[in-house]
Amino acid sequence: MKIADQWLNEYSRDYGQHTHKLMPWISIPAVVVSLVGLLWSLPVPEAFREATPALNWGTVFLMAAVVYYFIISISLGFGSLPFVIFVVAVVAWADQLSVPLWLMSSILFILAWGAQLAGQWRTGRPTCIFHNLQLLMIGPLWLLACLYRRLKIPY
């Protein structure tokens, strides 16, 4: 299993060279929110609904991601919790709007993922789409690691 530094270095190699430094700070959270929104929109088993209305495929995905974050770095795992809470709050709010969540999430995903790919293309480092999917959930940790380095917090 890869450790945090290996994943973050791989992510930096493929995504960390954006010509516009603000791009990942916008597109990475947007991709995560949209993906969770899409998963949130999927039908759930009756057992999920009986357990709690908050249990759906989006929250299951986030829980699995947080477990993985803790496995590769306890410090980054704890640091990811406010972002996860933010994502759940945004998606829960969006789910209450009159526009279907799946539609909003689909549009946001296409725009945010397109911005990520356009940023890669502009740097001359395009990668395989399947490789991008593999690194999808490392993006938030990469942003968090940038903050940790700036604040001199070890991870």
JOWOFEN-V22691 format. One record per residue. RES is the residue in three letters. PSI is psi in whole degrees, 0 to 359 (999 if undefined). Layout:
# JOWOFEN-V22691
res: (RES	RES)
psi: (PSI	PSI)
This chain:
# JOWOFEN-V22691
res: (MET	LYS	ILE	ALA	ASP	GLN	TRP	LEU	ASN	GLU	TYR	SER	ARG	ASP	TYR	GLY	GLN	HIS	THR	HIS	LYS	LEU	MET	PRO	TRP	ILE	SER	ILE	PRO	ALA	VAL	VAL	VAL	SER	LEU	VAL	GLY	LEU	LEU	TRP	SER	LEU	PRO	VAL	PRO	GLU	ALA	PHE	ARG	GLU	ALA	THR	PRO	ALA	LEU	ASN	TRP	GLY	THR	VAL	PHE	LEU	MET	ALA	ALA	VAL	VAL	TYR	TYR	PHE	ILE	ILE	SER	ILE	SER	LEU	GLY	PHE	GLY	SER	LEU	PRO	PHE	VAL	ILE	PHE	VAL	VAL	ALA	VAL	VAL	ALA	TRP	ALA	ASP	GLN	LEU	SER	VAL	PRO	LEU	TRP	LEU	MET	SER	SER	ILE	LEU	PHE	ILE	LEU	ALA	TRP	GLY	ALA	GLN	LEU	ALA	GLY	GLN	TRP	ARG	THR	GLY	ARG	PRO	THR	CYS	ILE	PHE	HIS	ASN	LEU	GLN	LEU	LEU	MET	ILE	GLY	PRO	LEU	TRP	LEU	LEU	ALA	CYS	LEU	TYR	ARG	ARG	LEU	LYS	ILE	PRO	TYR)
psi: (138	147	171	313	321	314	315	321	319	319	317	320	318	328	343	4	27	137	332	107	341	338	308	331	341	311	324	308	324	320	316	314	316	320	315	321	319	315	322	327	343	146	146	156	154	324	325	311	322	326	309	147	343	352	113	179	331	314	327	316	315	319	318	320	316	318	314	319	317	326	318	339	116	318	313	328	311	319	335	342	316	323	318	317	318	313	314	317	316	315	319	319	313	329	341	351	167	335	134	138	319	324	312	317	321	314	314	319	313	315	313	317	321	320	319	312	323	320	320	316	319	333	353	19	54	146	170	141	326	326	321	319	323	323	2	308	358	338	310	323	325	316	316	320	324	316	317	315	318	323	1	41	124	150	999)
